[in-house]
Amino acid sequence: MNEKKQIIEPTETIQMPAPSWAPAVLAFGILGLIAGVFATGFMFPAWWYAAVGLVLVIAALRSLISRGVKNYYSLPRDQGDVRAELPVESFSAPKYD
């Protein structure tokens, strides 16, 4: 009755991405692009908001794409073929006497 169960290594792992400010910068850049259309005459010329927004959008997209590519290629290539095998047993129908 004192069977010790062995804990085996996990066959697959979950890889979480690193935290990033790129989505927030992307949203702020899109806001700048939209403000470049509607903010004529507010503090700066409208093209200035659009130019800053475009730079932020390009920088954020570059960061997101490069980080995604780096995370993809850092994953393990072969995780092995380790499975939980079911025991082979022969089953028969219950006999009623």
Secondary structure, DSSP 4 states (H G I P E B T S, - for coil): --PPPPPPPPSS---PPPP-SHHHHHHHHHHHHHHHHH-TTSSS-HHHHHHHHHHHHHHHHHHHHHHHHHHHHTS-S-------PPP-----PPP--
